[in-house]
Amino acid sequence: MRLNVGLMVLLVISSVGNLIVSNHGANQRYAFSKSMAEYRALQSEHQKLLNRVAELQSPNRLITESERLQLVNAADIAYVTTGGAVALNR
């Protein structure tokens, strides 16, 4: 009789342990699946943003915007240069 009760308790504890481990594994798979779906969505959004940046920086767009704003081409570009710099340490 004692042996049967002991085995029954062991069986119940083993079943509960198995249930806990299975539940933990299922939760981990669900969290991973959700994270991967979010990662794919962010990847897609990132690619769309990269495409938009490329579109905004394209030469054709810059030419179109320059014409729309009625900008004129510079005849000559003069760069300002500085002389040598001296630092004193006292």
N, CA and C atoms as a LAMMPS dump frame, in Angstrom:
ITEM: TIMESTEP
0
ITEM: NUMBER OF ATOMS
270
ITEM: BOX BOUNDS ff ff ff
-5.0000000000000000e+02 5.0000000000000000e+02
-5.0000000000000000e+02 5.0000000000000000e+02
-5.0000000000000000e+02 5.0000000000000000e+02
ITEM: ATOMS id mol type element x y z
1 1 1 N 0.808 -1.194 0
2 1 2 C 0 0 0
3 1 3 C 0.856 1.266 0
4 2 1 N 1.879 1.283 0.851
5 2 2 C 2.772 2.433 0.896
6 2 3 C 3.503 2.629 -0.426
7 3 1 N 3.902 1.528 -1.011
8 3 2 C 4.626 1.585 -2.277
9 3 3 C 3.747 2.174 -3.37
10 4 1 N 2.478 1.782 -3.402
11 4 2 C 1.55 2.312 -4.407
12 4 3 C 1.342 3.814 -4.246
13 5 1 N 1.211 4.271 -3.002
14 5 2 C 1.031 5.706 -2.747
15 5 3 C 2.294 6.46 -3.153
16 6 1 N 3.441 5.905 -2.812
17 6 2 C 4.717 6.533 -3.178
18 6 3 C 4.884 6.628 -4.687
19 7 1 N 4.544 5.541 -5.381
20 7 2 C 4.635 5.55 -6.842
21 7 3 C 3.64 6.531 -7.455
22 8 1 N 2.45 6.621 -6.851
23 8 2 C 1.441 7.55 -7.349
24 8 3 C 1.924 8.998 -7.177
25 9 1 N 2.515 9.306 -6.028
26 9 2 C 3.053 10.653 -5.781
27 9 3 C 4.179 10.944 -6.763
28 10 1 N 5.055 9.973 -6.965
29 10 2 C 6.153 10.138 -7.915
30 10 3 C 5.626 10.367 -9.329
31 11 1 N 4.598 9.641 -9.701
32 11 2 C 3.99 9.799 -11.021
33 11 3 C 3.375 11.192 -11.183
34 12 1 N 2.679 11.659 -10.152
35 12 2 C 2.062 12.993 -10.209
36 12 3 C 3.14 14.071 -10.299
37 13 1 N 4.178 13.963 -9.485
38 13 2 C 5.268 14.949 -9.517
39 13 3 C 5.958 14.934 -10.871
40 14 1 N 6.192 13.745 -11.402
41 14 2 C 6.823 13.619 -12.717
42 14 3 C 5.946 14.234 -13.809
43 15 1 N 4.653 14.009 -13.733
44 15 2 C 3.728 14.565 -14.734
45 15 3 C 3.681 16.088 -14.656
46 16 1 N 3.643 16.62 -13.442
47 16 2 C 3.629 18.08 -13.269
48 16 3 C 4.937 18.676 -13.782
49 17 1 N 6.053 18.02 -13.485
50 17 2 C 7.348 18.495 -13.986
51 17 3 C 7.393 18.491 -15.499
52 18 1 N 6.884 17.426 -16.097
53 18 2 C 6.836 17.329 -17.555
54 18 3 C 5.958 18.432 -18.141
55 19 1 N 4.839 18.704 -17.494
56 19 2 C 3.936 19.759 -17.942
57 19 3 C 4.615 21.129 -17.867
58 20 1 N 5.351 21.369 -16.792
59 20 2 C 6.058 22.648 -16.63
60 20 3 C 7.115 22.816 -17.716
61 21 1 N 7.891 21.781 -17.967
62 21 2 C 8.937 21.85 -18.993
63 21 3 C 8.324 22.058 -20.379
64 22 1 N 7.248 21.347 -20.675
65 22 2 C 6.584 21.495 -21.977
66 22 3 C 6.018 22.899 -22.147
67 23 1 N 5.411 23.427 -21.094
68 23 2 C 4.85 24.773 -21.146
69 23 3 C 5.947 25.808 -21.36
70 24 1 N 7.065 25.638 -20.673
71 24 2 C 8.186 26.567 -20.838
72 24 3 C 8.702 26.539 -22.279
73 25 1 N 8.841 25.354 -22.838
74 25 2 C 9.302 25.231 -24.223
75 25 3 C 8.343 25.884 -25.203
76 26 1 N 7.053 25.695 -24.98
77 26 2 C 6.053 26.313 -25.864
78 26 3 C 6.103 27.831 -25.757
79 27 1 N 6.267 28.34 -24.542
80 27 2 C 6.372 29.792 -24.364
81 27 3 C 7.614 30.347 -25.05
82 28 1 N 8.719 29.621 -24.971
83 28 2 C 9.95 30.059 -25.624
84 28 3 C 9.783 30.09 -27.143
85 29 1 N 9.148 29.062 -27.695
86 29 2 C 8.936 29.027 -29.144
87 29 3 C 8.02 30.162 -29.582
88 30 1 N 6.987 30.44 -28.796
89 30 2 C 6.067 31.532 -29.13
90 30 3 C 6.794 32.875 -29.09
91 31 1 N 7.595 33.102 -28.049
92 31 2 C 8.335 34.362 -27.931
93 31 3 C 9.322 34.511 -29.087
94 32 1 N 9.992 33.415 -29.451
95 32 2 C 10.942 33.464 -30.557
96 32 3 C 10.225 33.76 -31.869
97 33 1 N 9.096 33.11 -32.086
98 33 2 C 8.319 33.332 -33.307
99 33 3 C 7.853 34.782 -33.397
100 34 1 N 7.385 35.318 -32.283
101 34 2 C 6.933 36.711 -32.251
102 34 3 C 8.095 37.662 -32.52
103 35 1 N 9.25 37.383 -31.927
104 35 2 C 10.432 38.22 -32.147
105 35 3 C 10.879 38.17 -33.606
106 36 1 N 10.832 36.997 -34.208
107 36 2 C 11.232 36.876 -35.612
108 36 3 C 10.276 37.631 -36.527
109 37 1 N 8.985 37.587 -36.229
110 37 2 C 8.01 38.329 -37.035
111 37 3 C 8.265 39.829 -36.914
112 38 1 N 8.555 40.282 -35.706
113 38 2 C 8.856 41.708 -35.503
114 38 3 C 10.148 42.087 -36.222
115 39 1 N 11.146 41.203 -36.174
116 39 2 C 12.416 41.448 -36.859
117 39 3 C 12.204 41.567 -38.365
118 40 1 N 11.394 40.671 -38.931
119 40 2 C 11.124 40.731 -40.375
120 40 3 C 10.399 42.022 -40.743
121 41 1 N 9.461 42.445 -39.907
122 41 2 C 8.738 43.694 -40.171
123 41 3 C 9.692 44.884 -40.11
124 42 1 N 10.592 44.887 -39.141
125 42 2 C 11.569 45.977 -39.034
126 42 3 C 12.543 45.961 -40.205
127 43 1 N 12.925 44.77 -40.64
128 43 2 C 13.808 44.658 -41.803
129 43 3 C 13.136 45.24 -43.038
130 44 1 N 11.877 44.924 -43.223
131 44 2 C 11.121 45.438 -44.362
132 44 3 C 11.019 46.957 -44.295
133 45 1 N 10.718 47.485 -43.121
134 45 2 C 10.617 48.941 -42.947
135 45 3 C 11.967 49.608 -43.19
136 46 1 N 13.035 48.981 -42.717
137 46 2 C 14.381 49.519 -42.931
138 46 3 C 14.711 49.568 -44.42
139 47 1 N 14.361 48.523 -45.145
140 47 2 C 14.617 48.503 -46.586
141 47 3 C 13.826 49.595 -47.289
142 48 1 N 12.581 49.805 -46.879
143 48 2 C 11.775 50.877 -47.472
144 48 3 C 12.412 52.237 -47.21
145 49 1 N 12.928 52.427 -45.999
146 49 2 C 13.584 53.697 -45.676
147 49 3 C 14.864 53.881 -46.485
148 50 1 N 15.622 52.802 -46.672
149 50 2 C 16.834 52.898 -47.495
150 50 3 C 16.488 53.259 -48.933
151 51 1 N 15.417 52.664 -49.444
152 51 2 C 14.977 52.998 -50.801
153 51 3 C 14.559 54.457 -50.894
154 52 1 N 13.878 54.946 -49.859
155 52 2 C 13.437 56.349 -49.848
156 52 3 C 14.638 57.289 -49.792
157 53 1 N 15.651 56.945 -48.999
158 53 2 C 16.866 57.759 -48.927
159 53 3 C 17.544 57.806 -50.288
160 54 1 N 17.662 56.656 -50.936
161 54 2 C 18.287 56.614 -52.26
162 54 3 C 17.49 57.45 -53.257
163 55 1 N 16.175 57.374 -53.149
164 55 2 C 15.318 58.157 -54.042
165 55 3 C 15.509 59.657 -53.804
166 56 1 N 15.588 60.051 -52.544
167 56 2 C 15.738 61.474 -52.225
168 56 3 C 17.119 62.006 -52.585
169 57 1 N 18.116 61.134 -52.613
170 57 2 C 19.469 61.566 -52.935
171 57 3 C 19.823 61.374 -54.405
172 58 1 N 18.91 60.902 -55.195
173 58 2 C 19.222 60.635 -56.595
174 58 3 C 19.485 61.941 -57.343
175 59 1 N 20.383 61.901 -58.321
176 59 2 C 20.701 63.103 -59.089
177 59 3 C 19.479 63.688 -59.8
178 60 1 N 18.607 62.839 -60.318
179 60 2 C 17.415 63.352 -61.01
180 60 3 C 16.545 64.171 -60.074
181 61 1 N 16.37 63.702 -58.859
182 61 2 C 15.559 64.445 -57.902
183 61 3 C 16.226 65.766 -57.55
184 62 1 N 17.553 65.743 -57.369
185 62 2 C 18.255 66.983 -57.04
186 62 3 C 18.14 67.996 -58.174
187 63 1 N 18.227 67.535 -59.401
188 63 2 C 18.079 68.434 -60.549
189 63 3 C 16.663 68.994 -60.591
190 64 1 N 15.677 68.137 -60.389
191 64 2 C 14.279 68.578 -60.405
192 64 3 C 14.021 69.606 -59.309
193 65 1 N 14.521 69.351 -58.112
194 65 2 C 14.32 70.294 -57.004
195 65 3 C 15.058 71.601 -57.257
196 66 1 N 16.244 71.529 -57.843
197 66 2 C 16.984 72.754 -58.163
198 66 3 C 16.212 73.6 -59.16
199 67 1 N 15.629 72.952 -60.155
200 67 2 C 14.83 73.69 -61.14
201 67 3 C 13.559 74.238 -60.505
202 68 1 N 12.933 73.469 -59.649
203 68 2 C 11.709 73.922 -58.993
204 68 3 C 11.977 75.14 -58.11
205 69 1 N 13.121 75.143 -57.435
206 69 2 C 13.479 76.268 -56.566
207 69 3 C 14.151 77.408 -57.334
208 70 1 N 14.327 77.21 -58.631
209 70 2 C 14.948 78.195 -59.521
210 70 3 C 16.351 78.573 -59.053
211 71 1 N 17.105 77.556 -58.686
212 71 2 C 18.492 77.784 -58.298
213 71 3 C 19.338 77.933 -59.553
214 72 1 N 20.383 78.731 -59.456
215 72 2 C 21.283 78.919 -60.596
216 72 3 C 22.596 78.215 -60.293
217 73 1 N 23.253 77.768 -61.351
218 73 2 C 24.543 77.114 -61.188
219 73 3 C 25.595 78.145 -60.808
220 74 1 N 26.483 77.745 -59.925
221 74 2 C 27.581 78.631 -59.543
222 74 3 C 28.615 78.624 -60.654
223 75 1 N 29.09 79.817 -61.015
224 75 2 C 30.097 79.916 -62.068
225 75 3 C 31.429 79.372 -61.578
226 76 1 N 31.74 79.658 -60.345
227 76 2 C 33.016 79.224 -59.798
228 76 3 C 32.845 79.029 -58.295
229 77 1 N 33.526 78.062 -57.77
230 77 2 C 33.47 77.815 -56.334
231 77 3 C 34.838 78.122 -55.757
232 78 1 N 34.865 79.046 -54.818
233 78 2 C 36.126 79.41 -54.164
234 78 3 C 36.101 78.849 -52.751
235 79 1 N 37.075 78.029 -52.441
236 79 2 C 37.155 77.448 -51.112
237 79 3 C 38.019 78.325 -50.226
238 80 1 N 37.594 78.551 -49.014
239 80 2 C 38.349 79.363 -48.068
240 80 3 C 39.371 78.465 -47.395
241 81 1 N 40.608 78.922 -47.392
242 81 2 C 41.66 78.162 -46.724
243 81 3 C 42.211 79.006 -45.586
244 82 1 N 42.682 78.343 -44.584
245 82 2 C 43.254 79.056 -43.448
246 82 3 C 44.759 78.946 -43.503
247 83 1 N 45.398 79.92 -42.891
248 83 2 C 46.852 79.865 -42.801
249 83 3 C 47.251 78.866 -41.736
250 84 1 N 48.519 78.77 -41.485
251 84 2 C 48.984 77.846 -40.46
252 84 3 C 48.512 78.285 -39.086
253 85 1 N 48.228 77.364 -38.244
254 85 2 C 47.771 77.665 -36.893
255 85 3 C 48.906 77.429 -35.911
256 86 1 N 48.978 78.307 -34.906
257 86 2 C 50.023 78.19 -33.89
258 86 3 C 49.345 78.074 -32.534
259 87 1 N 49.789 77.142 -31.75
260 87 2 C 49.248 76.981 -30.403
261 87 3 C 50.366 77.219 -29.401
262 88 1 N 50.082 78.043 -28.415
263 88 2 C 51.072 78.329 -27.375
264 88 3 C 50.65 77.633 -26.095
265 89 1 N 51.607 77.066 -25.423
266 89 2 C 51.334 76.393 -24.166
267 89 3 C 52.112 77.1 -23.073
268 90 1 N 51.422 77.689 -22.138
269 90 2 C 52.118 78.4 -21.052
270 90 3 C 52.023 77.633 -19.776
